[in-house]
Amino acid sequence: MFLSVFDMFKVGIGPSSSHTMGPMVAAARFLDRLRKAPFTVAGVKASLHGSLAFTGVGHATDRATILGLAGFVPESYDREKADAALAQIKATRTVEPESLPVLAFDPESDLTFDFGPNLPGHANGMILSATDAQGDVILQETYYSIGGGFVMTQAELDAGKDTDDGAPVPYPFKSAAEMLEMANIAHMSIAEMKRANELSRRSAAELDRGIERLWQVMNDCINRGLEAEGILPGGLSVKRRAKGIHQKLLAERGMNLTAPHTINDWMSVYAMAVNEENAAGGQVVTAPTNGAAGVVPATIRYYLDHVPGATTKRVPDFLLTAAAIGGLVKFNASISGAEAGCQAEVGSASAMAAAGLCAVMGGSPEQIENAAEIALEHHLGMTCDPVKGLVQVPCIERNGLGAIKAVSAASLALRGDGTHFVPLDSAIETMRQTGADMHEKYKETSLGGLAVNIPNC
């Protein structure tokens, strides 16, 4: 089993990895199929199903799908170019993807929200179709956005193709137990094993540049969020709070009467800054999803800004360790809120952040596994119930608390010797079972929980 650090951490756009990035990626994949097709395509259509339909408008799924069919991709997304393209598409009722003819596409009639039963493969399903000059469908593909920006076709899902199928990696652990066993036999850290696996796919220079960029984008996102003001889009009139909180914290620095628990506010404000940027449709890094994008960068920023002796040289070890844990969660359970609730998003992110922090604080592989388990265990059962389908309430604050739990989990693990009662594998399996048992209304449909118990406007 191999999931790259660049699978778990992807540069993309807000507000949702599964509802925004995933549909855009799916559309790009469909365009690639059309470019290879032996026939002439005249138009395209799209239908959104399950959670993509129920909370698609709040997550900008419609916008992402339209722009994806026009040739936009998350990695190089430019907001100004996208706005201009969207206006042109609405005016001309056509899209003009590169290396394809001008294609008929009316956003009003060719993009539909299907509120019927979910497609069979996953709660986040979409069907993309190509038509000929008479409007008849000549090619159709079903895609599933399975969380974290990962996209699979129906055939790939049926075949179980959810991980890299390239050459074997030197440390192919599929569980935390295997990971610890390999670490002990090889006398290597989790980060060292993960790095060795990555180097089987790319050069050291490419790996280092890629990880450096991930942290740069994460940190830039924090800094933008700490400076931005105003009301977040979407209709809930949620006010950005990160800048105001940050300014108060800066003003309190050096004051002898500051309470020790104020450090929690620093962790929270870093996370909130990221998730306010995400809610505004800004550039973020999935970690492992957009809805949970604030936890890992907030924990790294806490480490760098507040832990004596911290150094940016350890950030790669943090991210590699976090990616190893995230890969285990994704492979054995889920990182999708639509599939398993917010335990799969913020819970997974908190486990990844706890493991990363424990690693850079000198933790052994056993302590790192313990830290991840503590963080995940205490998110079990958490529902995904975004008000009005927006990644704002309760998502923004929830990331702050996820970061706080991550730091606490790492600290507790470092106080012990790595031995503990509940293995990480058991916590991951419990999360999977809990997600399977969870009612659909608590899994990113906005049909239950907070989404229906507070005013929606």
C-alpha positions in Angstrom: 0.0 0.0 0.0 1.4 3.4 -1.0 -0.2 6.8 -0.7 2.2 9.6 -1.4 2.7 12.6 0.8 1.5 14.5 -2.2 -1.7 12.4 -2.2 -2.5 13.3 1.4 -1.5 16.9 1.0 -2.6 18.6 -2.2 -2.5 22.2 -3.2 -6.0 23.3 -4.2 -8.9 25.6 -3.6 -11.7 26.0 -1.1 -14.2 25.4 0.2 -14.2 21.6 -0.1 -11.8 19.0 -1.3 -14.5 16.5 -2.0 -17.2 18.9 -3.3 -15.0 21.5 -5.0 -11.7 20.0 -5.9 -13.0 16.5 -6.6 -15.6 17.6 -9.2 -13.1 19.8 -10.9 -10.6 16.9 -11.1 -13.3 14.6 -12.4 -14.2 17.1 -15.2 -10.5 17.3 -16.1 -10.3 13.5 -16.4 -13.4 13.5 -18.5 -11.9 16.1 -20.9 -8.8 13.9 -21.2 -11.1 11.0 -22.3 -12.8 13.3 -24.9 -9.4 14.3 -26.3 -8.6 10.6 -26.9 -12.0 9.7 -28.3 -12.2 8.7 -32.0 -15.5 10.7 -32.6 -16.4 14.3 -32.6 -18.0 15.7 -29.5 -20.4 18.7 -29.7 -21.5 19.2 -26.1 -21.2 18.1 -22.5 -23.6 17.6 -19.6 -23.2 16.9 -15.8 -25.4 15.6 -13.1 -24.6 15.7 -9.3 -25.8 13.1 -6.9 -25.9 12.4 -3.2 -24.0 14.8 -1.0 -22.7 16.6 -4.1 -26.3 17.5 -4.8 -27.6 18.2 -1.3 -24.7 20.5 -0.3 -23.3 21.3 -3.7 -24.4 24.9 -3.9 -22.9 25.7 -0.5 -19.7 24.0 -1.5 -19.5 25.7 -5.0 -19.7 22.2 -6.6 -21.7 23.7 -9.5 -19.0 26.3 -10.1 -16.2 23.8 -9.8 -17.9 21.4 -12.3 -18.5 24.1 -14.8 -14.9 25.4 -14.6 -13.5 21.9 -14.7 -15.3 21.3 -18.0 -13.8 24.5 -19.2 -10.3 23.2 -18.5 -9.5 24.6 -15.0 -7.7 22.4 -12.5 -7.2 23.0 -8.7 -3.3 23.0 -8.8 -3.1 26.1 -11.1 -6.5 27.7 -10.3 -6.6 31.4 -10.9 -9.6 33.2 -9.4 -9.7 36.2 -11.8 -9.4 34.0 -14.9 -12.0 31.7 -13.5 -14.5 34.5 -12.9 -14.0 35.8 -16.4 -14.4 32.3 -17.9 -17.6 31.7 -15.9 -19.1 34.9 -17.1 -18.3 34.0 -20.7 -19.7 30.5 -20.3 -23.0 31.8 -19.0 -23.2 34.3 -21.8 -22.3 32.0 -24.7 -23.6 28.7 -23.2 -20.4 27.0 -24.3 -17.1 25.9 -22.8 -13.8 26.0 -24.7 -11.4 23.5 -23.2 -7.9 23.3 -24.6 -7.4 20.8 -27.6 -11.1 20.3 -28.0 -13.7 22.1 -30.1 -16.1 24.6 -28.6 -18.6 22.5 -26.7 -22.3 23.3 -26.0 -22.9 23.7 -22.3 -25.8 25.6 -20.8 -25.2 25.8 -17.0 -29.0 26.3 -16.5 -30.0 23.1 -18.2 -26.9 20.9 -18.7 -25.9 20.9 -15.0 -28.5 19.1 -12.8 -28.7 18.4 -9.1 -30.3 15.0 -8.6 -31.7 14.7 -5.1 -32.8 11.1 -5.5 -31.0 8.0 -4.1 -27.2 8.1 -4.0 -25.3 6.5 -6.8 -24.2 3.0 -5.7 -20.4 3.6 -5.2 -20.2 6.6 -2.8 -22.2 9.4 -1.3 -20.3 11.9 -3.6 -21.2 10.9 -7.1 -21.4 12.6 -10.5 -22.2 11.6 -14.0 -20.5 13.4 -16.9 -21.8 12.9 -20.5 -20.7 13.9 -24.0 -23.2 14.5 -26.7 -23.0 14.7 -30.5 -24.4 17.4 -32.8 -28.0 16.0 -32.4 -27.7 16.1 -28.6 -27.5 12.3 -28.2 -25.2 11.0 -25.5 -22.1 9.3 -27.1 -19.9 8.9 -24.0 -20.7 8.8 -20.3 -18.7 8.2 -17.2 -19.5 8.0 -13.5 -17.1 9.6 -11.1 -16.9 9.5 -7.3 -15.2 12.2 -5.2 -14.1 10.0 -2.3 -12.6 12.7 -0.1 -9.4 14.7 0.0 -9.6 15.5 -3.7 -9.3 11.8 -4.6 -11.5 10.8 -7.6 -12.4 7.4 -8.9 -14.5 6.1 -11.8 -17.1 3.4 -11.2 -14.7 0.9 -12.7 -11.8 1.9 -10.5 -14.0 1.7 -7.5 -15.2 -1.7 -8.4 -11.6 -2.9 -8.9 -10.5 -1.4 -5.6 -8.0 0.8 -7.2 -7.5 3.4 -4.5 -3.8 3.5 -4.0 -0.6 3.7 -6.1 -0.2 0.5 -8.2 3.4 1.1 -9.3 6.5 -0.7 -8.3 6.8 -2.1 -4.7 8.0 0.3 -2.1 10.6 -0.6 0.5 8.3 -0.3 3.5 4.7 -1.2 2.3 3.0 -1.1 5.7 -0.8 -1.4 5.5 -1.5 -1.0 9.2 0.0 0.7 12.2 1.1 -2.6 13.6 3.1 -3.3 10.4 4.5 0.2 10.5 5.9 -0.3 14.0 7.2 -3.7 13.2 9.1 -2.4 10.1 10.4 0.6 12.0 11.8 -1.7 14.7 13.4 -4.1 12.3 14.9 -1.4 10.2 15.8 0.9 13.1 14.3 3.8 11.3 11.8 6.5 12.2 8.4 6.6 10.5 9.5 9.7 8.6 12.6 7.9 7.3 10.5 5.0 6.1 8.0 7.3 4.5 10.8 9.2 2.8 12.3 6.0 1.4 9.0 5.0 0.0 8.6 8.4 -1.7 12.1 8.1 -3.2 11.0 5.0 -5.0 8.7 7.3 -7.0 10.7 10.6 -7.4 14.1 12.1 -6.9 15.2 13.6 -3.5 15.3 17.0 -5.0 11.8 16.7 -6.3 10.5 15.4 -3.0 12.2 18.2 -1.0 10.9 20.9 -3.4 7.4 19.5 -3.2 7.4 19.3 0.6 8.8 22.8 0.8 6.0 24.1 -1.4 3.4 22.4 0.7 4.5 24.1 3.8 4.9 27.4 2.0 1.3 27.3 0.8 0.1 26.3 4.2 2.0 29.1 5.9 0.9 31.7 3.4 -2.7 30.6 3.9 -2.3 31.2 7.7 -0.8 34.6 7.1 -3.5 35.7 4.6 -6.2 34.5 7.0 -4.6 36.5 9.9 -4.8 39.7 7.8 -8.2 39.3 6.1 -11.4 40.9 7.4 -15.0 40.9 6.3 -17.9 38.6 5.9 -17.5 35.1 4.4 -19.6 34.3 1.3 -22.5 31.9 1.3 -25.4 33.7 3.0 -24.7 32.9 6.7 -23.1 36.3 7.3 -20.2 34.6 9.2 -17.7 37.2 10.2 -14.0 36.5 9.8 -12.5 36.4 13.4 -8.9 35.3 13.0 -7.4 38.8 12.5 -9.2 40.3 15.5 -8.2 37.4 17.8 -4.6 37.5 16.5 -4.3 41.2 17.1 -5.5 40.7 20.7 -3.1 37.9 21.3 -0.2 40.0 19.9 -1.2 42.9 22.2 -1.2 40.6 25.2 2.3 39.3 24.5 4.7 39.9 27.4 2.0 40.6 29.9 2.6 38.8 33.2 -1.0 38.2 33.9 -1.7 36.2 30.7 -3.3 32.9 31.6 -1.4 29.7 30.5 -4.5 28.4 28.6 -4.1 31.4 26.2 -1.8 29.1 24.2 -4.9 27.3 23.1 -6.1 30.6 21.5 -2.9 30.7 19.4 -3.5 27.2 18.1 -7.1 28.0 17.3 -6.4 31.2 15.6 -3.9 29.6 13.2 -6.4 26.9 12.3 -9.3 29.4 12.0 -7.2 31.6 9.7 -6.8 28.7 7.3 -10.4 27.6 7.4 -11.7 31.2 6.9 -9.5 31.3 3.8 -10.9 28.0 2.7 -14.5 29.1 3.2 -13.7 32.2 1.1 -12.5 29.9 -1.8 -8.8 30.7 -1.3 -5.8 28.5 -1.9 -5.3 25.8 0.7 -3.6 22.5 1.1 -5.9 19.4 1.7 -4.7 18.1 5.1 -6.2 15.5 4.4 -9.3 17.4 3.3 -10.2 21.1 2.8 -12.8 21.0 5.6 -10.0 19.9 8.0 -7.2 21.9 6.3 -6.4 24.0 9.3 -5.4 21.4 11.9 -2.0 20.3 10.5 -0.7 23.8 9.5 -1.9 25.2 12.8 0.0 22.5 14.7 3.2 23.1 12.7 2.9 26.9 13.3 2.4 26.3 17.0 5.5 24.2 17.0 7.6 26.8 15.1 6.3 29.8 17.0 6.0 28.6 20.5 8.2 25.5 21.1 11.7 26.2 22.2 14.3 24.9 19.8 11.9 24.4 17.0 13.2 24.6 13.5 11.8 24.6 10.0 14.3 21.8 9.1 12.0 19.4 10.9 8.8 20.4 9.0 9.5 17.7 6.3 9.6 15.0 9.1 6.4 16.4 10.4 4.6 16.2 7.1 6.0 12.8 6.1 5.0 11.3 9.5 1.5 12.9 9.2 1.1 11.6 5.7 2.0 8.0 6.9 -0.7 8.2 9.5 -3.2 9.7 7.0 -2.5 7.0 4.5 -3.4 4.3 7.1 -6.6 6.0 7.9 -7.6 6.5 4.3 -6.6 2.9 3.3 -8.4 1.2 6.2 -11.3 3.6 6.8 -12.1 6.9 5.3 -11.2 10.6 5.2 -14.5 11.6 3.7 -17.1 13.5 5.7 -19.8 12.3 3.3 -18.8 8.7 4.0 -18.0 8.7 7.7 -18.8 12.1 9.2 -16.4 14.7 10.6 -14.5 12.0 12.6 -13.0 11.1 9.2 -12.0 14.7 8.4 -11.0 16.6 11.5 -10.5 13.4 13.5 -8.0 12.1 10.8 -6.3 15.5 10.6 -5.9 15.7 14.4 -4.3 12.2 14.4 -2.0 13.2 11.6 -1.0 16.4 13.4 -0.5 14.7 16.7 1.8 12.1 15.0 3.8 14.8 13.2 4.3 16.9 16.4 5.3 13.9 18.4 7.9 13.0 15.7 9.5 16.5 15.7 9.5 16.6 19.5 11.6 13.4 19.6 9.0 10.8 19.9 9.7 7.1 19.2 7.6 5.3 16.6 5.5 3.8 19.4 4.9 7.2 21.0 3.9 8.6 17.6 1.4 5.8 17.1 0.1 6.4 20.5 -0.3 10.2 19.8 -2.3 9.5 16.7 -4.5 7.0 18.5 -5.3 9.4 21.3 -6.2 12.2 18.9 -8.4 9.9 16.7 -10.1 8.2 19.6 -11.4 11.4 21.0 -13.0 12.4 17.7 -14.9 9.1 17.2 -18.6 9.6 16.4 -18.2 13.3 15.3 -20.9 14.1 12.8 -20.6 16.3 9.7 -23.4 18.7 9.9 -22.5 22.0 8.1 -25.1 24.7 8.4 -26.5 25.5 4.9 -23.9 23.1 3.4 -21.2 25.7 4.0 -17.7 24.8 5.4 -18.1 27.5 8.0 -20.3 26.4 11.0 -19.2 24.4 12.9 -16.1 23.6 10.7 -13.9 26.7 11.3 -13.9 26.4 15.1 -13.8 22.6 14.9 -10.3 22.9 13.2 -9.1 24.9 16.1 -10.2 22.3 18.6 -8.7 19.6 16.4 -5.3 21.3 16.7 -5.6 21.7 20.4 -6.4 18.0 20.7 -3.5 17.1 18.5 -1.0 19.0 20.7 -2.5 17.5 23.9 -2.4 14.0 22.4 1.3 14.4 21.4 2.2 15.7 24.8 0.4 12.8 26.6 2.2 10.3 24.3 5.6 11.9 25.0 5.0 11.5 28.7 4.7 7.8 28.3 6.9 5.1 26.8 4.6 4.2 23.8 2.7 1.4 25.5 -1.1 1.9 25.7 -4.3 0.0 25.8 -6.1 0.9 22.4 -4.0 0.4 19.3 -4.3 2.9 16.5 -5.5 0.2 14.2 -8.4 -0.5 16.5 -9.3 3.2 16.6 -9.2 3.4 12.8 -11.5 0.3 12.5 -13.8 1.7 15.1 -14.0 4.9 13.1 -14.8 2.9 9.9 -17.6 1.0 11.7 -19.0 4.1 13.3 -19.1 5.8 9.9 -20.9 2.8 8.4 -23.5 2.9 11.2 -23.9 6.7 11.1 -27.2 8.0 9.7 -26.9 9.7 6.3 -28.3 12.9 7.7 -25.1 13.3 9.7 -22.8 12.8 6.8 -22.3 16.1 5.0 -25.9 16.3 3.7 -26.9 19.1 6.0 -30.1 17.2 6.8 -29.4 16.7 10.5 -27.5 18.0 13.6 -26.6 21.7 13.8 -27.6 22.1 10.2 -31.3 21.8 11.1 -31.3 23.1 14.7 -30.2 26.7 14.2 -31.5 29.3 11.7 -30.3 28.7 8.1 -30.4 32.3 7.1 
